[in-house]
Amino acid sequence: MCLYCLQLSSGGGVSRRDMLRSAATLGLALPFAGSASKTAFAAEQSGPPPEEFVKGIEDLLARARSPELAGYRVFEINGNDLPWIDLGLAAARGQQITFLLTGRMWVSRQADLWFNPGLVFHARTCGRRPMYSPGADTGTMTASHDGPLEAARSATQFADEDGRLATPEDAYRKQDVKITGVALMWRGEAAAGLASLSAHGDVGGLIAAEIARLRRDRKLPEGWSNFFMLGGGAETFSRDANGEIVCESSGSVSIIERPLSTPFASRPTLGWRWKIDQLPSRVAEDQAPFHDYLSIGVKFEDGQDLTYFWSAALPTGKVFRCPLAGWSAVETHMVVHSGAKDLGSWYEVERDIASDYAAHIGGAAKAISHIWLLAVTPFQRGRGACRYADIRIGAADGAVRKL
């Protein structure tokens, strides 16, 4: 899902006039719909200004003189930079490194479409997988290898888990992005080091935010993992004491997956119950600037995927290819419920996966490879919240596997 690669010009995709017309029909004032709202959103910050951030960090470190701090680097990632950037720090396997970030990746300044830095920031050690992405503007990574610490930015533009680019280098270099960050390398636990800094102040609330995140210590539901191009899944998806998977997302993107090799020959069905408390969009989600949604999906062995979602405005039964460039080649969306009237109520859904694949994708796949949960909310920067229960794969012989 190339989140960056929106086509907003009149030559391809959706023009600004089209976006405004679509919003006006629903009586909405979107961020780019007028000078007043643009002024309001201009004041919305994704962190302190870079100069203030750097000075604040360096002043805080000088005051605190934390013995827990083994080393640090202030760094900058710009549009012309290719991944990966050596940050000039060597980590030891198991060592914790905290990242604090500010800045933006702009998709369209005219349309006020941008991503927070934590959504697109990635790090790794020794040039090897796994990649780490916080999904938010603060995060703490545990080094998987001894070796140099590297950083990159990607709006789901990596081709694989080794961090190779799928986007052509010349297009990648043209992106409108500036991320300023600091890597804090710790002796011992990051929480202790951050507490020692916090005793002497903060910078844009980032230290307090990371301390709070570490204290929450959220875990992904057992058996699920982050899709390799995105991080922060544990802040979006968690399993509560009742066994339900709780999802809450605001201005972010998260996809978590669970491997599930299941042949079509078994006539698999996907069943689940869900309760949508808040949709992240109030307009039709089949255009790129409004493509904010909550969904459960199936990935197939040929790399295609089909996601089932509750739409704000599209009719039940509508099927369309993903409007995001890059992702349009592999992803199909199906509306299985629509409108705001039934929000807050539990609904049960069951789909014949092989039949849906044949009808709407028609490729060569013979099996499912993964089940996905998706929360996509960066475009209109709204909030989405829902709960999933009784996710299961059934078979023609009556066997049921609960997820």
KEDREN-940811 format. One record per residue (C-alpha): x, y, z. Coordinates in steps of 0.1 Angstrom, whole numbers, plus 2048, in hexadecimal, padded with zeros to 3 digits. Example, Ala and Ser with C-alpha at 12.3 -4.5 7.8 and 13.67 -1.06 7.14 Angstrom:
2
87B7D384E/8897F5847/
//
This chain:
403
800800800/81481E7F4/80483780B/8198537FC/81084C7D8/7EF85E7D7/7E586C7B5/7D588E7BC/7DA8A079C/7BF8A5782/7D388F76A/7CE86F77F/7BA86679E/7A68807B1/7A98A67AC/7A58BF7C8/7848CA7B8/7788A67B8/7828A37DD/7708C37E6/7518B97D3/7508977E3/7538A7806/7398C27FE/71E8A87F5/72189B818/7228BD829/7468B8834/7628D1839/7828BE833/7A58CA83C/7AB8D7819/7878E4813/78E90981B/7A5923828/79792284B/79B8FD84F/7BD8FE83E/7C8918858/7BC902874/7CF8E4867/7EE8F9861/7F08FD887/7ED8D788B/8108CA893/81F8A8890/83A8B28A9/84F8D18B1/8608E4895/8828D488C/8988F089A/8848F18BB/8858CB8BC/8AB8C88B8/8B38E48D0/89A8D68EA/8A98B38E7/8CD8BE8EA/8C68D6907/8B28BA919/8CE8A1915/8E88BA921/8D38C2940/8CB89D948/8ED88D943/8DB86C946/8F385094E/8DA83893D/8E284991B/8FD836908/8FB84D8EA/8E48618D3/8E18708B1/8CB88B8A3/8C388487F/8AF891861/89E87E845/896892826/88588A805/8A68867F2/8B386C80A/8B38487FF/8AE82D81A/8C182382E/8D383F842/8EF83585A/8E884887B/90C844887/90382F8A5/90C80A8AA/8F37F68BD/8F87D58D0/8DE7B98CC/8C37BE8E6/8CB7E38EC/8AE7FB8ED/8AC81A8D8/8918358DB/88784A8BD/87686C8C1/86A87C8A0/85C89C892/8538A786F/83C89C853/83B889832/82589E81B/80F88D802/7FF8AD7F6/8048CF806/7E78DD7F2/7CF8C3800/7DF8C3823/7E789E820/805893835/81187684B/82087886D/84586F86E/840850884/82A841869/84684184F/86583D865/87881C865/898810876/8AD7F1877/8D07E5882/8EC7D786D/8D97DB84C/8C47BD855/89F7B585C/88A7B9870/8817DE869/8727F1885/85780C881/84781C89F/82782788E/8278468A4/83F8628AA/8508508C6/85C82D8C9/8768168D9/8877FB8C4/89B7DD8D2/8B97D78BB/8B77B58AA/8DC7B48A0/8FD7C38A9/9077DE891/8FF800882/8DE811888/8CC81C868/8AC830861/896834843/874841839/85982F826/834833821/83080E81B/8498107FE/85F7F3807/85F7D57F1/8687BC80C/8737B6830/8977BE827/88D7E3820/8937E47FB/87F7FF7EA/8617F77D4/85E81C7C9/8768277AE/89383B7BD/88C85A7A8/86885C7B4/8738547D8/88B8717D8/87088A7CD/85B8847EC/8538A3801/85F898823/8748A4840/87788F860/88D89A87D/894881898/8AB8768B4/8B68538BB/8BD84D8E1/8D182E8E7/8CE82190B/8E280D924/8C77F7933/8A27FE930/89581B91B/87A822935/89582B94F/8A8841938/88985492D/87F859951/8A1868958/89C88093B/878888945/884894967/8958B1955/87A8BA93C/86B8AF91B/86A8B98F6/8488BC8E6/83A8A28FE/84D8878EC/85F87990A/83F87791E/82D866900/84884B8FE/848845923/822841922/825829904/83F813916/829812935/80B807921/8207EA914/8057E08FB/8097BF8E9/7FB7B38C8/7E17978CB/7F37768CD/7FB7678AB/7F9789899/81679E88D/81C7BF87B/81B7BF855/8407C584E/83C7E883E/8297F685C/82E7F8882/81C8028A1/8027E789E/8017E18C4/7F68058C9/7D97FF8B1/7CF7DB8B7/7CD7C98D8/7B97AC8E7/7A47B4906/79A79D923/77B792910/7907858F3/7847A18DB/79E7B38C5/79B7D88CC/7A57F08B0/7AA8158B4/7BD82B89A/7C0850895/7D585F879/7E983F874/7EB81E861/7EF7FB86F/7EB7D9860/7F07BA874/7F0797866/7ED773870/7FA757859/7DF73E850/7E7728833/7C571A828/7BD70B806/79E7167F2/7966F17EE/78A6F1813/77070B809/77C723825/76573E833/77075C848/758765864/75A78087E/745796894/74D7BB896/7417DB8A6/74B7FC896/74A8188AF/758833898/761834873/780847869/76F85684B/74D866845/75086581F/754849805/776838809/77C82E7E5/79084E7DD/7B48517E9/7B18707FE/794861812/7A183D814/79E83A83A/78E819846/78D7FC85F/78E7DA850/7947B4852/7A57A4834/7B2785824/7D4783812/7D87687F8/7F67547ED/7F97697CD/7FE7897E1/7DB7967DB/7C579F7F8/7A07A67FE/7957BB81B/7727BE829/7687DF838/74C7F4846/748813830/73C83583A/72A83B819/7308207FF/7138077FA/7167E4808/7237CC7EE/7387E67DC/75A7D87D2/7777ED7C6/79D7EC7C2/7B18007DB/7B48247CF/7D88277DC/7F38257C1/8088057C5/7EE7F47DB/7D47F67BF/7E67D97AE/7E17C17CB/7C47CC7E1/79F7C97DD/7857D87F5/7627CB7FC/7477DF80F/7357C7827/7227E283B/71B807836/711826847/71183586A/6EF828876/6FB807883/71B814894/7208078B7/70D7E68B1/71C7C38AC/7187B3889/72279187D/73178B85A/73B76C848/74A76B825/75274E80D/776757806/77C7427E8/75C74F7D7/7657737DF/78876E7D1/77A75E7B1/7607797AC/7757987B3/79A78E7AE/79A770798/7BF76879A/7D374879C/7D37457C2/7C87247D1/7CC72C7F6/7CA747811/7EB751820/7E276B83C/7C677C84E/7C97A1852/7BB7BC869/7BF7DF85B/7BB802869/7C181E851/7BB84285D/7D7859851/7C586C835/7AA87F846/7BB87A868/79B86E879/796854893/78A83188D/7808188A8/7727F58A7/7727D38B7/7757B08A7/7697908B7/76676B8AC/77D76E88E/77E74B87F/785737860/76C71D858/76E70083F/7556EB82B/75B6CD842/74F6E1860/7726E886F/77670B87E/79671C888/79273989F/7AA75689D/
//
